[in-house]
């Protein structure tokens, strides 16, 4: 806030307009702050720049002033007071025995998975979760943000001894206990100072080559209460905000798909296609083994160059908040016992051409990309899928990839999701095309923000 000697109204109305980088800040003052002598004209050279304009319901200028500048003001809404505590749910693993859990899974009857309808079979598979609730029950606990990460275990132990000594002194009023308390109190002060110094030194040495992470850690310590708020507007309820994010993400997809012209003829491709129809029994590229998983070999695996089998279940990434409420960690540790029923479900899904509804669901988390977090356009969606649906995708991928490679069915200009290809090869290919065009006398103009519109969406 202050005088800038730049007329805000001039920057907005002047042609050509003057571009000023406000770094995602918004100007609140829109009325004249320095009027002329006859009060007929004036300029706006006193600004108030804020990052969250919705937090300032009232702003403007005051009529009286002792100088040729009118006073400016802005009224800020009070920060919302958190009235509820934060709680998390977790699996209690104190008495969890992986071997006993696997034996219990092996003793279950998985035969109904073969005869029941697929959706009913998925419901029957939920006995896995019921058994998990017995061996690793769900617990709920209150969490608090740790604002002193530098405290060591020995310092915390000394702090507890200090508190015990003080409580004993309150009961007995003994001079000996008081001296003991003072000694522990002075020791705690020295330990905290030493721990804080050691923590900052280790932080500096750890992120010596990355200043951004270093200052991010320093800022989090200096301002422990300021965190990234997923709700940019405190007046909006959580359900209403979730609906807004959902509508925004759906509209983005709808606008993208509506921009595709259905009458546009598919472009010609240089990829050689086999003359028989794809997936025909007469085609030389026919998939002779259409299912990855079998009951005789229930282990979910993929073959590498060194003929080393790696189980897909044991390679699952940790995920605790999946839509089906089945943590991937427990699927991994019980892979030997649970691979058979999962193989039955995945084989049936491929054979019947159906995907269960629970495997289609995803938890969408809006992730802040940067800029002003009060704008919903500065968020992108992150989808959390069911772990078993990821295994299904991997099984199909393991069959389709050799099929496409052996038949040379993919475009040579595709660099994503291909072995030995990356953004580097795509950039080199693009630069080679540009250089060839320049050698032929063409002028090349490229705008990165229009790259999505330039994608050929009608490739067969």
N, C-alpha and C positions, 0 to 999 in steps of 0.2 A: 504494500500500500504506500502511495506517495506520488509526488509530482514527477512526471516523466519528460515534460517539455515536448511531447508528441501528441498531436491532436487526434484523439480516437475517432471522432466523426470524420476527420479528413482521411484517415486510413480506410474507412468503410465506404465512403462515397466518391473518393477521387478516382478518376479514370486516366491512366491505368491505376489499379489499386496497388497499395503498398503492402507487401507481404511482411508480416512481423511474426517471428516464431515465438509463440507464447508457451511452448513446452507443455501443452495440454491443460493450460490454465484458462479460466474464463474471466472476462471483464464484467464487473457488476454495474459500474456507473455508466449510464446512458444519457444523463442530463448535463447541461452546461455547468462547468465548474469554474470557469473564468469568463464572466460576461463582459461585454463592452460597456462603455460609459453610459450609453442610452438603453442598455439591457435589451437591445434588439437582436444582437448576434452574440456569439461567444464560442468558446472551444472547450473540449474535454481533455485536459492535460493531467488531471489527477485520476489515478486508476486504483482499483482494488481488484487484484488478481487472486482467484481462489481455484482450488482443484476440485471442489465439490459444490457447485452452485446451488444444488437442491437443499443444502444445509443453511442457506441464507435467504429466508423468505422476504426480507425487506432491505432495501438499500436505496441510496440516492444522495441528495445534497440538502443542506440546511439553508434557510433563506437569509439569515443574518451572518455577517462576517466583519472582522476588523481589518481585513486586507482585501486585495482584489481577487482573492480566491475564495470560493464558497466551501465551507466545511463539507466533507463527505462522510458517510456512515454506512454501516452494514450490520444487520442483526443476525446472529447465528443461533440456530436451534441448539438446545442442550444435547449433549451426548446421551444415547440411550443407556439406561442403567440395567446391568445384567442381574435379573432377579432369580434365575435358575442356575443350577450348577451343571457342569458338563460330566456326563457319564459315558462309559464305554462298556461294551460287552466283550468278553473274551472266554476262551476255553481254559478251564482249570486243569493243568497238566501235572499237578503235584503227585497224584497217584496213577497217572496214565502209564499203561504198559503196552507198547506197540505189539509185542508178540501175542499177548492175550487178546488184543483188539483184532489182530489178523486171524487168530484161531476162531474167534466168534463169527467173523465174516465167512470163513470157510464152512462153518457149521450151518449157515443159512441155506434155505432151499431156493435156488435161483431158477429152477425149471419153469415156473410160471412166466418168466420173461419171454419164453419161446412161443407160448400159446396165447397169452393175453393180447388185446389190441395195444398198439404202440404207446398210446397215451396212458393206458392202464398199467402197462409194463413200467413206464417211468414212475408212476405212483408207487408201484410195488418196490422199485429200487430205492425209494425214500426210507426203507428200513435201514439203509446205511446210516442215514442221519439219526434215526431213532437209537440205533446201537451206539453211535458216536456220543449222543447225549448221556448215555449211561457211563461210558468209559471216560469221557472228557466233558463234564457238565458245563453249561454256560454260567458264567458269573458276571456280575455287574459291579463296577467300582467307580468312584468319583475321581476325576483327574484334576490336577492343578498344574499350571505352567511353571516349570522350573526356571526361576529368575537368577539363580546363583549356580551356574554349571561348574564353577571352579572349585566348589567345596569337595574335598576328598572324604573318604570313609573315616579316616582317623580323626579329621576335624569334626565331622558329624557326631562321632562317638564322644569326643571331648565336650561338645556342646550339650549332649544329653547328660553327661556327668555333671556339668555346670548347673543345669536345670534341676537335677536331683538334689544337688547340694543346697541350692536356694530353697527348694521346698522343705528340706530338712531343717534349715535355719528358721523358716517361718513357723515351724512347729515347736522347736526346742529353744530357740533364741540363745544358742551356745556360741561364745566367742571363737571357740576352736573351729566349729563348722563354718562360721563367717569367714575366718581366715582361709579355710579350704576353698570356699566359694570364690573369694577374691583372687586366689592363685589360679583357679580354673578359668575365671573370667579373663584375666590378663593373658593366659595361655591361648585362649580361643581367639582373642584379638590378634595376637601374633600369627597364629596359624591361618586365619582368614587372609591377612595381608600377604603372607607367603604364598598361599594357594592362588590368590588372584594374580600375583606377579608371575607365577609359574604358568598359569593358564594363558595369559596374554603372550608370554614368550613362546609357548608351544603353538599357539594360534598363528603367530607371526612366522615361525619356522615351517609350519605345515602348509600354509598358503603363501609362501614366499614368492612363488612364480605366478600366482593368480591373485592380483590385488583386488579384483572384484569380489571374490569370495571372502577375502580378509576383511574388507570394509563392510561387507554384508554381516559377518559375524560380529564386528564391533558395533554396528548399528543395532543389531538385535539385543545386545547387552545394554547399550545406553538407553534404548527405548523398549523395555520388555513388554509393555502393555500394548504397543501398536503392532497389530498383526494384519495380514491380508484378509479383509472382510469380504466373504463371498456375497454378502447382501449389500450392494452399493447404496441402496436407499433404506434407511432404518425404519421409515414409515410403512414400507411394504411388508406384508406378512410372508412367511417362508413359502406357503403353498401358492400364493399369488405370484411370488417371484419365480418359483419352479415352473409354473404355467407360462410365464413370460419367456423364460429360457427355452422351454419346449416349443412354443409357437415360433420363436425366432429361428431355432435350428431347423424346424420343419419347413418354414418359409424359405430358408436358404436353399434347401434341397429342391423344393417345388419350383423356385425360380430357375434353378440350374437345369432341371429336367424339362421345364416348359420352353427353355431357350433352344432345345434340340428340335430341329425341324424333322418331323416324321416323313415328310415327302422328299427329303433330300436323298438322292441316290447314294448308295454306299460307294466310297472311293475304291479305285482299283488297288490291289495289293501285289507286291512283288513276291509274297510268300507262295511257294509251290504247294497247291492243295491236291490231295489224292483224288483221282477221278471217281472212285466209289464214294457213297455218302459216308460221313464221319460216323464212327461207332457201328459200322455195318460189319456183319460177319465175313463179307467178302473183302473188306478193306485190309491191306497189309499192316495197318496201324491199329487193328482191332485189339481191345483190351482183353487178353485171354484170361486174366485173373482179376475179375472186377471187384474183389473184396480183399482188403488188406488183412483183416483179422479172421482167424479160424479158431474153432474150439479145440482142435488138437494142438495148436500153438497159440495159447491165449495171451502170450506176452506181446504187448504193444511195442513194436520196435521199428527202426528204420536202418537199412544197411548203409554203411559208410564205405569209403574207398578201402579202408584197412579191414573190411569185413567185420567190423566191431559193431555189435548190436547195442543200441542205446534205447532203453525203454522210454516211451513217450510219457508214461505216467510219472516216472521218477524225474523227468526233466521239466515238469510243470513249474511255472513261476509261482511264487507265493501269492495267494489271493484269498482274503478272508471275507470279503463283502460281495460275493458273487450273487447273481439273481436267484440261484437255486439253493443258496445258504449252505453249500457244501465246500468247505475250505480245501483248496488244492493240496495243502500240506499233508492232510490225512489221506488223500488219494495216493500221494507219492509213497508214504511210509507203509501203506497197505497194498502196494501194487501187485504183489504176488497173489493176494487173496481176492482182489477186486477186478483183476484184468479180465477174467472170464465173463462175468455179467456185463461189463462195459463192452466187451467185444460182441456179445449177443445184441445189445442195443444198437451199436453202431452198424453192425451187419444188417440188422432189420431196417434201420433208417435208410441205408443205401439200397437194399433190395426193394423196399416198398416206395422209395422216392419221397419219403415224408421226413420232416424235421419236427420233433416235438415242440410244443409251444414254449416250454420252459427254456429250451435251448435257443429260442429266437429272442428271448428277452435280454435286455442290457440295462445296466445302471449308467446313466449319463451324468458325468461330473463336468460342470463348466470350469475351464481352466483359463485364468487371466493371461492374455498374451502380452500385455503391456499397454501403456497409455492410461487414460482416465478410466478407473474402474467403475465409474457411475454410468458409463455407456455400455449397453449390453452387446454392442457390436465388437467390443474388445475382448470377447471371450470365445473360446473354441471348445467343442464337445470332446470329452474323453469317454469312450464306451468300455465298460467292464463286463465281459461275457462270462458265460458258464464255462468252467474248466473242461467239462466233457464235450461241449460244442467245439472247443479249440482242438481237442483230439480228433473229432470228426473232420474238421477242416484239414488237419495235418494228414490224416489218412487219405483223403481225396487228393490232396496236393502231391503226396508221394506216388500216386498212380498217374495223375494227369501230367506231371512234370516230365517223366521219361517219354510219355506218349507224345507230348508236344515237341520235345527235343529230337526224338528219333524221326518224327514225321516232318520236321522243319516247318512247323505250322505257326510259329510266332514271327512277328515282324522283326526284321533286323534292326529297326530303329527303337525297339523297346529296350530300355536299360534298367527298369525297375523289376524286382522279383526275378532276377536271372542270375545264375552263377557267373562269377567273374565280371559282373557289371555293377556300376554304381553311378552316382552323380558325376564322378570324375570322367567316366567314359562318355556320359551324355554331354558334358560340357566340351570335351575334346571333339566329339562329333559335330556339335553345334558350331564350334569355332572353325572347323574344317569347311563346313558348308558356307559360312560367312566369307571365309577367305577365298573360296572358289568363286563365289558370286562377285566379290570385289575385283578379282582378276578378270572377270568377264565384263566389267564396267557397270555393274549394278550398284545401287545405293541401298544399304541395309539399315533398317530402323527397327529396334527391338525395345519393347517396354515390358518390364517384368510383371507389372500389375495386370497385364492383359494375357499372361501366359495361360491361364485357365480357359479363356475363351478361344484360344488358338489350338486347343487339343482336338484331335479328330475323334469325336465321340461316336462316329458311325462305322468304325472298323468292324468287320464281321467277326 
